[in-house]
Amino acid sequence: MPVPSSRPTLNHSRLFGIETEYGIWVEGRGAHDLMEESRLLVRAYQGPYAGPWDYRAEAPRTDMRGFQVAHLNFNEEDAQYDRDTPSIHLTSEEQRSDRALPNGARLYNDHGHPEYSTPECRTLRDLVAHDRAGERVLLELAHRRTEETGRQVRIFKNNTDYHGISYGTHEGYLCDREVPFDRLFHGMLPFLVTRILYCGSGKTGVETDGPFRKECAYQISQRADFFTEEASVDTLAKRPIFNTRDEAHADARRFRRLHVINGDATLSQFATALKAGTASAVLSLIEAGWEPLFRLRDPVNALKKVSRDPTWRWVLELEDGRTMRATDLQRIYLRDAQQLLAGSSPDMDWTLREWERVLDDLDAMNADRWRLEDRLDWVAKRRLLESFIEAEGLEAEGHPWESDTIRALDLEFHDVDPEIGLFHALDQAGQMVRLVDEGEAERAMTAPPSNTRAAVRGALIRRFGREVARVSWGRLSFREPESRWTQLPAELDATSVADLLSGLDAVKTAAEAQAFLADGQSRYVV
């Protein structure tokens, strides 16, 4: 569909964030121990924090199509490891051990995986810095647990245990509530299927059925194997490409939060920025009235085909019988985004420029297969693994990609410890594109973005964390003088955040902070 003829009001500073469930390995411990090990890892955090989390502000069974499902599906194989562990006898609050952090992030135990959710960000640079900060926080906790127990603890930023169980890396994008569901769904679905071309983290082998199963020694996406539905609220089983969970974490009369669950955990700063930048651009198109003039035939199968195609041509079938390369489908989004969004913000201009460069390079990969090794995780990892196979002469042994050695190196790529992780070895050697330096990532471990409500929430936690009774993204309550909710509107901009922080500097107690925010918050909604 052509872009709207009149330029609409665009969202120049959309709120977004990333939630990453990390893999954990503890020396001498098995899968049944990881629920407890993950809980203890989270509880090893020693800085100021607030908790428990306010789950009453969440509604995971609410579907954006206007109904509530009776229950959420869960993976029975995964759930078996939650049973008969020490944690099973604890309360839900004790199991999760939620920590809302002074940098605006959230840290907790999610079914045996330490999960780190970045604070709300408005810029790609902040998002990348805070995503990297999460890696550093988890690494510090792993080192602390190793010192406490004498058992080595390792943390992996990946999405599979290579035995059929996947854990997620989710993204959240605040968007306009007035956009009809059908337009949002049909506009986003083909994009999400094909976006893995540049935000996949790569994986040896295949863990489920689907196209090219036998021919696929290495695929683009770690998550693609685990999706079976086009749309639903579920995240743990019967996973959908388009998640319909309706939790705005903001004023639900004006906003919804697009909850994207089919992305991979990316270590490349470039890939992390591009996956968020392009998703935000496509949302801006859809909010402006844009709709695609095509639909994919069997999107679930198409997702697996893009990930596994050994020819790197990525040809997909459309609903009307035509075929189209995945890169050409992405170019439809790009072309219309360039027409409508160019010049709207520095982040958008970076996204449009790099999106086009990446698509050009993907189209040229059969002639020059490593041209994206400095930007995309899956290409960098494949180059590293192929170099090892060649150097060690493993081809002569037959089926080298199925060897335990290559699978172990695949996993080593994702270790967040710079002393061990293979990605970080490439990064430290200057072979990966960086958008933020280590100083920015270190600051993000303690300092929230200065232009979102995370800064206000973080300031309250830093000063009055022990006095917080409950906390969530959009509100918190203090124990004294009475448990009233203090709202933190998502619409706060940099100026209003600065004003609120200035006012909070003058208060001395939690009660004064609560009174100040209750008196002034309505003036800061933009």
C-alpha positions, -999 to 999 in steps of 0.1 A, spaced: 0 0 0 13 35 -8 23 56 22 -3 82 33 -2 113 11 -3 137 41 25 134 66 9 124 100 21 132 135 49 107 141 61 91 173 97 104 173 106 90 207 88 57 212 93 39 245 109 5 241 128 -21 261 143 -56 260 136 -85 285 163 -112 284 161 -146 300 197 -158 304 209 -194 304 227 -205 335 252 -233 342 265 -242 377 293 -266 382 281 -299 397 245 -290 394 218 -304 371 187 -292 354 165 -298 384 187 -275 405 185 -245 382 153 -230 396 170 -227 430 204 -216 415 187 -189 395 169 -177 426 200 -175 446 219 -158 418 193 -130 417 194 -127 455 231 -122 453 225 -87 441 238 -64 467 229 -29 456 198 -9 465 165 -23 451 128 -23 457 104 -52 457 83 -72 456 68 -67 421 32 -55 417 17 -83 396 -17 -69 401 -7 -44 374 -2 -72 349 -28 -92 329 -10 -119 309 -43 -136 299 -57 -105 284 -58 -106 246 -56 -74 225 -85 -88 204 -108 -81 232 -111 -112 254 -93 -131 282 -81 -167 277 -90 -192 304 -54 -202 310 -19 -199 295 -2 -229 279 30 -242 294 58 -265 282 53 -298 302 89 -308 295 103 -276 308 79 -275 338 92 -309 351 124 -291 362 103 -268 384 90 -297 405 106 -313 435 131 -285 440 137 -265 472 121 -235 455 88 -253 450 80 -249 487 86 -211 487 60 -185 481 58 -170 446 74 -138 458 103 -158 473 107 -178 441 108 -149 418 129 -127 442 121 -96 422 145 -66 423 135 -33 408 169 -16 404 181 20 407 190 21 369 153 15 362 158 -22 353 141 -52 367 159 -84 378 142 -116 388 141 -154 386 118 -166 357 113 -204 358 150 -212 364 164 -184 343 177 -151 357 158 -124 337 170 -88 332 146 -63 318 160 -30 306 144 2 318 122 21 294 144 37 267 137 64 240 169 61 220 187 32 204 219 42 221 203 40 256 187 7 247 220 -8 236 238 5 266 212 -9 290 211 -42 273 249 -45 276 245 -34 313 223 -64 318 251 -87 307 275 -70 331 251 -72 360 245 -109 355 282 -115 351 289 -98 384 263 -120 401 278 -151 386 313 -142 400 298 -135 434 280 -169 435 312 -186 424 331 -169 453 303 -178 478 299 -215 468 332 -225 452 312 -237 422 318 -221 388 288 -202 376 285 -193 339 259 -171 322 249 -174 285 230 -149 265 212 -173 241 178 -189 236 181 -227 237 196 -255 258 201 -275 225 178 -302 239 145 -289 228 138 -262 254 139 -225 245 139 -193 267 130 -159 255 143 -125 246 113 -103 244 109 -67 232 83 -41 242 72 -11 221 46 14 232 22 21 204 -11 39 197 -42 21 211 -63 34 182 -46 13 156 -70 -16 148 -58 -50 157 -61 -64 121 -39 -36 107 -13 -41 134 -13 -79 130 -12 -80 92 13 -52 91 38 -67 116 35 -104 108 55 -106 75 81 -82 90 86 -103 121 90 -135 100 117 -119 78 134 -97 104 154 -127 116 177 -122 86 195 -95 105 187 -102 142 192 -139 144 220 -152 166 227 -184 147 225 -220 158 239 -254 148 213 -280 138 175 -281 141 155 -290 172 120 -295 156 104 -305 123 99 -282 93 115 -273 60 152 -281 53 154 -301 85 179 -326 72 198 -302 50 203 -276 77 236 -278 95 234 -242 107 205 -218 108 200 -181 113 177 -180 143 178 -198 177 141 -190 183 126 -200 149 124 -237 158 100 -230 187 71 -212 171 39 -230 161 12 -203 160 5 -171 141 -11 -152 170 -19 -158 207 -11 -145 242 11 -175 250 49 -173 255 59 -207 271 43 -232 247 24 -230 214 44 -198 209 30 -173 184 50 -152 160 27 -123 169 20 -121 206 -14 -107 214 -9 -101 251 -24 -68 261 -4 -52 289 2 -16 282 22 -8 314 9 27 306 -24 45 302 -43 16 285 -69 41 271 -42 56 249 -16 30 245 -9 -6 240 25 -24 243 35 -45 213 51 -76 230 75 -92 205 87 -126 215 102 -141 184 135 -122 185 169 -138 194 192 -127 221 218 -106 202 253 -98 215 261 -75 186 253 -40 195 245 -32 159 220 -61 155 203 -51 188 199 -15 176 187 -25 141 161 -50 154 146 -23 176 150 5 151 133 -13 123 104 -26 145 98 10 157 99 22 121 73 -4 110 51 5 139 53 42 128 42 32 93 12 12 107 2 40 131 2 63 101 -24 41 83 0 19 62 -10 -16 53 9 -42 32 -6 -54 -1 6 -90 5 3 -118 30 25 -148 36 12 -182 30 19 -203 62 39 -177 82 50 -203 108 66 -225 81 80 -194 64 98 -184 96 115 -218 97 123 -216 60 140 -183 63 161 -195 93 171 -228 77 175 -221 40 209 -235 31 209 -216 -2 206 -181 14 180 -171 -12 151 -171 13 123 -174 -13 88 -173 3 54 -180 -10 27 -154 -7 -10 -160 -1 -18 -152 -37 6 -178 -51 35 -154 -60 69 -159 -46 92 -132 -31 126 -132 -15 126 -123 21 150 -94 15 126 -80 -12 98 -82 13 118 -63 38 126 -37 11 89 -30 7 88 -19 44 121 0 40 110 19 8 78 32 24 95 40 57 121 60 37 93 79 20 74 87 52 99 87 80 132 101 67 144 131 86 120 125 116 148 117 141 185 108 142 177 73 153 153 69 124 178 81 98 204 57 112 179 29 110 169 36 75 205 39 63 218 8 80 186 -12 71 193 -6 34 230 -14 37 222 -47 55 197 -58 29 221 -50 1 248 -71 19 224 -100 25 216 -100 -12 253 -102 -20 262 -130 5 264 -158 -21 292 -139 -37 308 -125 -5 294 -145 24 313 -128 52 305 -91 44 282 -89 75 305 -107 100 312 -74 118 275 -66 124 253 -97 126 257 -124 153 247 -153 130 273 -144 104 301 -138 129 294 -171 146 293 -191 114 326 -176 102 342 -185 135 328 -221 135 337 -227 98 372 -214 105 376 -239 133 362 -268 112 387 -260 85 417 -255 108 411 -288 127 403 -308 95 369 -318 108 354 -321 74 373 -353 68 356 -369 97 321 -363 82 292 -343 97 314 -318 116 284 -295 124 268 -323 145 299 -328 166 300 -321 203 330 -298 198 311 -275 174 280 -275 196 302 -266 226 318 -237 206 283 -226 196 274 -222 232 308 -206 241 299 -178 216 272 -167 240 291 -167 273 288 -131 287 322 -134 304 347 -114 282 375 -138 294 356 -168 280 329 -158 255 338 -161 218 317 -132 208 335 -110 232 369 -122 219 358 -109 185 345 -77 200 377 -70 220 397 -76 188 378 -48 171 360 -72 147 325 -61 157 308 -28 152 302 -10 185 276 18 191 284 24 228 317 20 247 323 1 279 321 33 299 285 39 288 275 3 296 291 6 330 272 38 337 240 22 326 244 -4 354 235 23 379 221 53 360 187 51 342 179 69 309 174 106 318 144 111 296 119 84 307 99 76 339 127 51 347 148 80 360 121 89 385 115 53 395 152 47 398 157 78 420 129 67 444 145 32 446 180 46 452 168 68 481 138 50 495 140 14 482 136 -3 516 104 17 522 87 7 489 59 -18 495 52 -27 459 66 -16 425 59 -20 388 69 -1 357 42 25 361 35 28 398 48 21 433 35 24 468 53 31 501 47 13 534 43 45 553 25 67 560 -1 46 542 0 23 512 -12 46 484 -2 42 448 21 68 432 17 68 395 46 73 371 31 83 337 48 68 306 44 102 288 71 119 309 96 136 286 132 148 294 121 182 306 94 169 330 117 141 342 143 168 350 118 189 369 105 159 389 141 149 398 149 184 409 119 185 431 127 151 446 162 163 455 145 186 480 125 160 499 138 141 529 114 113 534 93 88 514 62 105 527 74 138 513 83 122 480 49 106 478 32 139 485 53 158 460 46 134 432 9 132 440 7 170 439 27 175 408 24 145 385 -6 158 365 14 188 354 41 166 339 19 144 316 28 155 280 
